[in-house]
Amino acid sequence: MANFAETKALTFDLFGTILDLGGSLTPFIGESLNARSVGVSADDFWAQWRYRQRIEQYQDTIVMLGHSGYLETVRRALHYVLRANGINATPDTVKEFMRGWRHLSPFPEVLSALAKMKSRYQLVVLSNGDPAFLDYLVTKRVTWDFDGVISVTSVGAFKPHPAVYRGAAGKLGLEVDECLMVSANSFDIMGARACGYKGAFVNRYQLPYEDTPYQPDVTVSDFTELAEALI
C-alpha cells in the first residue's frame, strides 16, 4: 500500500471521474437518435463521441494554434461523429445533441466520499473544462465547495500536458509530490505521475492502464474505495 502521509492536496478530474458523463448524456443522445433513422445506439454514439473528443484535444494542444477550450473540442468531435453516422451536422442538430452537457450529474457516492476526505486534504478540481463551464458544473451540478477549481485554460493546453500538473501545484503553493491526481482517465494519471504527482486511478469500468512506468499508486473502483484507501 502506498504511503500518502506527505500528500496535502487531491486534484480531481471532473469529466468522467466526478461527473457521470455516459449516464448523464446517453438519455439525451438516445432521444435525438430516436428522432432519426440511424443504425447506432446511444451507447455506441457516446463511445465514438468521447473517443473523438480526446483526439480533438490532443490535436488542439499539438498544433498550437491557440487553446480552443473544452466545449469547442466537444463540438468538433460531435460534428465528426454525426457525419460518420450519416447525420447532417447542421447548427441546429449540433445544438440539439449538445444540450445534455448542461445536465451532467455526479456519480452517486461522490459527495459522501468527499465529505470523508475533506478534513485531511485540500480538495481541488483540476479539469480540462472552460472556467465558466466549470463554475456552473461545480456550483449547480456537483454542489460541492472545493478548496480550488483550476482550469487548464490558464496554461493553454489540455491534460496530460506537463504544464497543467506543474502549474496546478504552483497555484496551490505545493511541491508536485505533495499532490495526488484522482482520475478515471488513465492518461491523466500517467501524465500526473510523470510530473511527480501521486496518482489514484478510479477504474469504474475495469479498463486497461497504459503500458508505462508511471503506474497509479492506488487503483479503486469508485470514490467509496478511494476514501477508504486515502484516509
C-alpha positions as CSV (number, residue, x, y, z in Angstrom):
1,M,0.0,0.0,0.0
2,A,1.3,3.4,-1.0
3,N,2.1,6.0,1.7
4,F,0.1,9.2,1.5
5,A,1.3,10.8,4.7
6,E,3.0,13.6,2.7
7,T,0.1,14.2,0.4
8,K,-1.6,17.6,1.1
9,A,-3.9,18.1,-1.9
10,L,-6.1,15.8,-4.0
11,T,-6.6,17.2,-7.5
12,F,-9.7,15.7,-9.1
13,D,-10.5,15.3,-12.8
14,L,-14.2,16.3,-13.3
15,F,-15.4,14.8,-16.6
16,G,-15.9,11.1,-16.1
17,T,-14.4,11.0,-12.7
18,I,-16.7,13.1,-10.5
19,L,-19.4,13.6,-13.2
20,D,-21.0,10.6,-14.8
21,L,-20.8,11.6,-18.5
22,G,-22.2,8.5,-20.1
23,G,-25.1,8.1,-17.6
24,S,-25.9,11.8,-17.9
25,L,-25.6,12.2,-21.7
26,T,-26.9,8.9,-23.2
27,P,-30.6,9.6,-22.4
28,F,-30.3,12.9,-24.4
29,I,-28.4,11.2,-27.2
30,G,-31.0,8.5,-27.3
31,E,-33.8,10.9,-27.7
32,S,-32.1,12.7,-30.6
33,L,-31.1,9.4,-32.3
34,N,-34.6,8.0,-31.9
35,A,-35.9,11.0,-33.9
36,R,-33.7,10.0,-36.8
37,S,-33.4,6.8,-38.9
38,V,-29.8,5.8,-37.9
39,G,-28.4,2.4,-37.0
40,V,-26.4,3.4,-34.0
41,S,-27.2,3.0,-30.3
42,A,-26.9,5.9,-27.8
43,D,-24.1,4.0,-26.0
44,D,-22.1,3.4,-29.2
45,F,-22.6,7.0,-30.3
46,W,-21.4,8.3,-27.0
47,A,-18.3,6.0,-27.1
48,Q,-17.5,7.4,-30.6
49,W,-18.0,10.9,-29.4
50,R,-15.8,10.5,-26.3
51,Y,-13.1,8.9,-28.3
52,R,-13.1,11.5,-31.0
53,Q,-13.1,14.3,-28.4
54,R,-9.8,13.1,-27.0
55,I,-8.3,13.2,-30.5
56,E,-9.6,16.7,-30.8
57,Q,-7.9,17.7,-27.5
58,Y,-4.6,16.2,-28.5
59,Q,-4.7,17.9,-31.9
60,D,-5.6,21.2,-30.3
61,T,-2.6,21.0,-28.0
62,I,-0.1,19.7,-30.5
63,V,-0.9,22.0,-33.4
64,M,-0.5,25.1,-31.0
65,L,-2.8,27.4,-32.9
66,G,-4.3,28.7,-29.7
67,H,-6.3,26.8,-27.0
68,S,-9.8,26.3,-28.3
69,G,-11.4,25.3,-25.0
70,Y,-13.2,22.1,-23.8
71,L,-16.6,22.7,-25.2
72,E,-15.2,23.6,-28.6
73,T,-13.5,20.2,-28.7
74,V,-16.7,18.6,-27.7
75,R,-18.5,20.4,-30.5
76,R,-15.8,19.5,-33.1
77,A,-15.9,15.8,-32.0
78,L,-19.7,15.8,-32.3
79,H,-19.6,17.3,-35.8
80,Y,-17.3,14.5,-36.8
81,V,-19.3,11.7,-35.2
82,L,-22.6,13.0,-36.6
83,R,-21.2,12.9,-40.1
84,A,-19.6,9.5,-39.5
85,N,-23.0,8.1,-38.7
86,G,-24.7,9.7,-41.7
87,I,-26.4,12.6,-39.8
88,N,-26.2,16.0,-41.3
89,A,-24.3,18.2,-38.8
90,T,-26.4,21.4,-39.1
91,P,-26.0,24.0,-36.4
92,D,-29.4,23.1,-35.0
93,T,-28.6,19.4,-34.9
94,V,-25.3,20.1,-33.2
95,K,-27.1,22.3,-30.6
96,E,-29.7,19.6,-30.0
97,F,-27.0,16.9,-29.3
98,M,-25.0,19.3,-27.1
99,R,-27.9,20.1,-24.8
100,G,-27.2,17.3,-22.4
101,W,-23.9,18.9,-21.3
102,R,-25.8,21.3,-19.1
103,H,-27.3,18.4,-17.2
104,L,-24.3,16.4,-16.1
105,S,-24.6,14.8,-12.7
106,P,-22.1,13.3,-10.3
107,F,-21.7,9.6,-9.6
108,P,-23.9,8.8,-6.5
109,E,-21.2,8.1,-4.0
110,V,-19.0,11.1,-4.8
111,L,-20.3,13.7,-2.3
112,S,-20.3,11.3,0.7
113,A,-16.7,10.3,-0.1
114,L,-15.6,13.9,-0.5
115,A,-17.0,14.6,3.0
116,K,-14.8,11.9,4.5
117,M,-11.7,13.2,2.8
118,K,-12.1,17.0,3.3
119,S,-10.6,17.1,6.8
120,R,-7.3,15.5,5.8
121,Y,-6.7,17.0,2.3
122,Q,-7.3,20.1,0.2
123,L,-9.8,19.0,-2.4
124,V,-9.3,20.7,-5.7
125,V,-10.8,20.3,-9.2
126,L,-8.1,20.2,-11.9
127,S,-10.0,20.0,-15.2
128,N,-9.8,20.4,-19.0
129,G,-13.1,22.3,-18.7
130,D,-13.5,26.0,-19.5
131,P,-13.6,28.3,-16.4
132,A,-17.2,29.5,-16.8
133,F,-18.5,25.9,-17.5
134,L,-16.5,24.6,-14.5
135,D,-18.0,27.2,-12.3
136,Y,-21.5,26.2,-13.4
137,L,-20.9,22.5,-13.0
138,V,-19.2,22.7,-9.6
139,T,-21.9,25.0,-8.1
140,K,-25.0,23.9,-9.8
141,R,-24.4,20.2,-10.7
142,V,-21.8,18.8,-8.2
143,T,-22.8,21.3,-5.5
144,W,-19.6,20.9,-3.5
145,D,-17.5,23.7,-2.1
146,F,-14.0,22.7,-3.3
147,D,-10.9,24.4,-2.0
148,G,-10.0,25.4,-5.5
149,V,-11.1,24.9,-9.1
150,I,-8.3,25.0,-11.7
151,S,-8.8,25.0,-15.4
152,V,-6.2,24.1,-18.0
153,T,-7.1,27.3,-19.8
154,S,-4.6,29.0,-17.5
155,V,-1.7,27.1,-19.3
156,G,-3.4,26.9,-22.7
157,A,-3.1,23.1,-23.1
158,F,-5.1,20.0,-22.3
159,K,-4.1,17.3,-20.0
160,P,-1.8,15.4,-20.0
161,H,0.5,18.3,-20.9
162,P,3.1,18.7,-18.1
163,A,2.3,22.4,-17.6
164,V,-1.1,21.5,-16.3
165,Y,0.1,19.5,-13.4
166,R,3.1,21.6,-12.6
167,G,1.1,24.8,-12.9
168,A,-1.6,23.4,-10.5
169,A,0.9,22.5,-7.9
170,G,2.4,26.0,-8.2
171,K,-1.0,27.6,-7.8
172,L,-1.6,25.6,-4.6
173,G,1.8,26.5,-3.2
174,L,2.8,22.9,-3.1
175,E,5.6,20.6,-4.4
176,V,4.4,18.2,-7.1
177,D,5.0,15.2,-4.7
178,E,2.5,16.7,-2.2
179,C,-0.3,16.4,-4.8
180,L,-2.3,13.4,-5.8
181,M,-4.2,13.2,-9.1
182,V,-7.6,11.4,-8.9
183,S,-8.9,10.5,-12.3
184,A,-10.9,7.8,-14.2
185,N,-8.8,8.6,-17.2
186,S,-5.6,6.6,-17.3
187,F,-3.8,9.1,-19.5
188,D,-4.4,11.7,-16.8
189,I,-2.9,9.6,-14.1
190,M,0.1,8.8,-16.4
191,G,0.7,12.5,-17.1
192,A,0.4,13.5,-13.4
193,R,2.7,10.7,-12.3
194,A,5.3,11.6,-14.9
195,C,5.4,15.1,-13.3
196,G,5.9,13.8,-9.8
197,Y,2.4,13.6,-8.5
198,K,1.0,10.5,-6.8
199,G,-2.0,9.0,-8.7
200,A,-5.3,7.3,-7.8
201,F,-6.9,5.6,-10.8
202,V,-10.7,5.4,-10.4
203,N,-11.3,2.4,-12.7
204,R,-15.1,2.2,-12.7
205,Y,-15.2,0.2,-15.9
206,Q,-12.3,-2.2,-15.4
207,L,-10.3,-0.7,-18.3
208,P,-6.7,-1.5,-19.0
209,Y,-4.0,1.0,-18.0
210,E,-1.2,2.4,-20.2
211,D,2.0,0.4,-20.8
212,T,4.2,2.9,-18.9
213,P,6.5,3.1,-15.9
214,Y,4.1,5.7,-14.5
215,Q,1.6,3.5,-12.8
216,P,-1.0,4.6,-10.3
217,D,-0.2,4.5,-6.6
218,V,-3.6,3.1,-5.9
219,T,-6.5,1.8,-8.1
220,V,-10.1,1.8,-6.9
221,S,-13.4,1.1,-8.4
222,D,-15.3,4.2,-7.1
223,F,-15.0,7.1,-4.6
224,T,-16.1,4.9,-1.7
225,E,-13.0,2.8,-2.1
226,L,-10.9,5.9,-2.8
227,A,-11.8,7.4,0.6
228,E,-11.0,4.1,2.3
229,A,-7.6,4.0,0.6
230,L,-6.6,7.6,1.4
231,I,-7.9,8.1,4.9
